[in-house]
Amino acid sequence: MIDRNSEQTIRRLLAGFPIVTLTGPRQSGKTTLAKAIFRDRPYVSLEDPDIRLVAQDDPRSFLARFPNGAVLDEIQRCPDLLSYLQAIVDNDGRMGLFILTGSQQFGLMTGITQSLAGRTGFVELLPFSLRELSSAGKCPADADTMLLTGGYPPLYDRTIAPASWFAAHTAAYIERDVRQLIRIQELETFHRFVRLCAGRTGQILKLSELATESGITHNTAKAWISVLEASYLVHLLRPHYKNFNKRLVKMPKLYFHDTGLACWLLGIRTTEQLETHPLRGSIFETFVISELIKSRLNRGERPDLYYWRDSNGIEVDVIAEQGIGLKPIEIKSGRSVTREAFAGLDKWRILAGDTAMAAALVYGGDESYRHKEVAVTSWRECGDLL
């Protein structure tokens, strides 16, 4: 098992909450991690229809089987258990009794907010980070292989090509989860929508254009984007709210959480295809954004990441809130850095004034160094910036 950086966060939360809820996309390693932390506790999967039937028919007797706690996997499949868990942990008083896992935010978070408010800590687990892979000696040798493979755990403990795994994963999980969340009459239309989203990773999300190309209404496109967010497939990076007396772009940017999935949806099957693909820069940017998100989620923190672009085209790829300060991060996919790469950072820092923190530029090369006041950071170390 590859060690997960979020394990210590979960153990810390278990010391202060009776329940910890672990959410994230399908196949991101939630079950493996929960079992490793609760090695001496029972494990129950509510995906099993027989177990789920018992839990639904007699929840009190079902939970009474676990007087010292347990791992309850895919808890969103039986949300009625949450109210009974509330009564159990309130009467018991002990911390660290249960780990709940879930693969969808819809319904699950509503139920937890209503029933377990103040009784559970939260951790969101995404696929492997570059830091986790490096620590285990499994980091791909070059950036293009990393982008093509992504971070889903099964690709690192099995002998299987990414294209084969993503095809099966999409059919087995994404389609099923989508059917559970929304009613889709034509699944092929949704497939086309997801592929078109992959073609927009790293770009400003224009819902009207996306809806038109997908052959659906604007409201349907908005709802489907919410489904992809709830299933931890995409993330919307919001524009930073400080305008510095400039007119700002107000639409979010769309990013996939995993570049391997994005590449598969785009029909990219080899590193040679990726190296010359017109979206390689956007895919590289997607990778860096994902690593920055993982670094904060693994510590149990909100990502608090934004982008900044004004009406004159001045842009900074990431603005990270750090206390009262703002850390600007620029992303360039090339293996070398030109003078022009620093232009956006320089202009933004002048506008930001005292709120600006030390700037960074992530690029596709292997060496990290300083250029004047900017930390030029290799893609291999981008997860260490926050």
Helices and strands as residue ranges (DSSP letters): H 7-14, E 19-23, H 30-37, E 43-45, H 49-57, H 59-64, E 70-73, G 75-77, H 81-92, E 98-102, H 108-115, E 120-124, H 130-135, H 143-149, H 154-157, H 162-169, I 170-174, H 175-181, H 187-198, E 203-204, H 207-214, H 218-230, E 234-239, E 253-256, H 259-265, H 271-275, H 280-297, E 305-309, E 315-322, E 325-331, G 339-342, H 343-352, G 353-355, E 359-363, E 369-371, E 374-378, G 379-384
